[in-house]
């Protein structure tokens, strides 16, 4: 599995809101050079500073295979996404490496109708890659996972027969918990399949 690196964790020794410093980007650059593969999670509040520091390390964007930019339907996230794409383009990241990921799309909605400004922007600039199939739909699984304290991977690996457990117990609270686990596991299976489809659409 690839290493997971959070920009916030690299910056955790500073006060809240501190800009990513050049030496910290250098630390990240060195970590990427040493890793066989890695996923770097850049918090939205750090994107501008991160790209600014990346520009000082000329050619450092070559350490990244792709820049996946998630966007949700509200107006401000879409404006911020365009700013991020422009900033990446300004530091010479090629369009083929900037991938747009549509997030929180309602079931049955076409991203081309939900994000018309981004498709129009792409038509005019062509400085990033856009694919309407790269869309993650709204899903209650993440709220459910917080309630039961499990990850998607843990749920899918769980071989417990919760239907049998429902029959075995007289405790109504336990019955409800087991029923919730059954439903959430089915959601986990579905969204894992969706993640696979989105991955193929992106790459």
Secondary structure, 3 states (H helix, E strand, C coil): CCEEEEHHHHCCCCCCCCCCCHHHHHHHHHHHHHCCCEEEECCHHHHHHHHHHHHHCCCHHHHCCCEEEEECCCHHHHHHHHHHHHHHHHCCCCHHHEEEEEEEECCCCCHHHHCHHHHHHHHHHCCCECCCCCEEECCCHHHHHHHHCCCHHHHHHCCCCHHHHHHHCCCHHHHHHHHHHHHHHHHHHHHHHHHHHHHHHHC
